[in-house]
Amino acid sequence: MAITNPIQFIQQVRAEVSKVVWPTRREVLLTTVMVFIMAALTAVFFALVDLGIRSGLQAVLGAFN
């Protein structure tokens, strides 16, 4: 690995950062909303699965009581 001086390093970093395509405010907002929606749907799904497992387990254990 070649050693570069700090000035060259900073120039290279600036050149690479200028190549980055930054998202627009609208894209960030839409992505954030989608993350919250998916998190809510996942929470509802696992709550329903938990409820089903709990009800099934109570029915099985109630049959032996």
C-alpha positions as CSV (number, residue, x, y, z in Angstrom):
1,M,0.0,0.0,0.0
2,A,1.5,3.3,-1.1
3,I,1.8,6.0,1.4
4,T,0.4,9.4,0.3
5,N,0.9,12.7,2.0
6,P,-2.0,14.2,3.8
7,I,-2.8,16.8,1.1
8,Q,-3.0,14.2,-1.6
9,F,-5.2,12.1,0.7
10,I,-7.6,15.0,1.3
11,Q,-7.8,15.7,-2.4
12,Q,-8.6,12.0,-3.1
13,V,-11.3,12.0,-0.4
14,R,-12.9,15.1,-1.9
15,A,-12.8,13.6,-5.4
16,E,-14.5,10.4,-4.1
17,V,-17.1,12.4,-2.1
18,S,-18.0,14.4,-5.1
19,K,-18.9,11.2,-7.0
20,V,-21.5,10.3,-4.3
21,V,-25.1,10.8,-5.5
22,W,-26.9,12.2,-2.4
23,P,-30.7,11.5,-2.0
24,T,-33.1,14.3,-2.3
25,R,-35.2,15.4,0.7
26,R,-38.3,13.8,-0.8
27,E,-36.4,10.4,-1.3
28,V,-35.3,10.5,2.3
29,L,-38.8,11.3,3.5
30,L,-40.4,8.5,1.4
31,T,-37.8,5.9,2.5
32,T,-38.3,6.9,6.2
33,V,-42.1,6.5,5.9
34,M,-41.7,3.2,4.2
35,V,-39.4,2.0,7.0
36,F,-42.0,3.0,9.7
37,I,-44.8,1.3,7.7
38,M,-42.8,-1.9,7.3
39,A,-41.8,-1.9,11.0
40,A,-45.5,-1.4,12.0
41,L,-46.6,-4.3,9.7
42,T,-43.9,-6.5,11.1
43,A,-45.0,-5.7,14.7
44,V,-48.6,-6.5,13.9
45,F,-47.6,-9.8,12.2
46,F,-45.5,-11.0,15.1
47,A,-48.2,-9.9,17.6
48,L,-50.8,-12.0,15.7
49,V,-48.4,-15.0,15.5
50,D,-47.7,-14.6,19.3
51,L,-51.4,-14.5,20.0
52,G,-52.0,-17.6,17.8
53,I,-49.3,-19.6,19.5
54,R,-50.4,-18.5,23.0
55,S,-54.0,-19.5,22.2
56,G,-53.0,-22.8,20.7
57,L,-50.7,-23.6,23.7
58,Q,-53.5,-22.7,26.2
59,A,-55.9,-25.0,24.3
60,V,-53.5,-27.9,24.3
61,L,-52.6,-27.4,28.0
62,G,-56.3,-26.9,28.9
63,A,-57.1,-30.2,27.3
64,F,-54.8,-32.0,29.7
65,N,-56.2,-30.2,32.8
